[in-house]
Amino acid sequence: MNNMDERRSAFENKYANDLELKFRIEARAVRAFGLWVAEQMNIIGEEANVYADRLVRHNLKEPGLQDVLEKAREDLPEDRFSDHVI
C-alpha cells in the first residue's frame, strides 16, 4: 500500500468514526429529551425508558430533529411544551 492509499484509508476511517460518533451523540440527546418528555407526562420507571427508546427509533425516520420535536408536541399537553422550552 502506498502513502496515498494509506492517507485515503485513514481519511475514510476517520469519516466513518465521525459519523458513528455523531449518531451516538444524537441518540443519547434524543433519549435524554425523551426521558424529560416522559417526566412531563408523569410517566416514570420502565415506561419512561420505553418512551425514550421509542423516541430514539422515531428519530431514525427522517434526518434532523424536527420529527422528534413534532412527536413531543403531539404527546405533550399544550401547556407543557412550547418553542420557548427548547
Summary of the structure (lengths in Angstrom):
residues: 86
radius of gyration: 18.0
end to end distance: 49.6
largest distance: 62.1
contacts: 203
relative contact order: 0.11
helix: 76%
strand: 0%
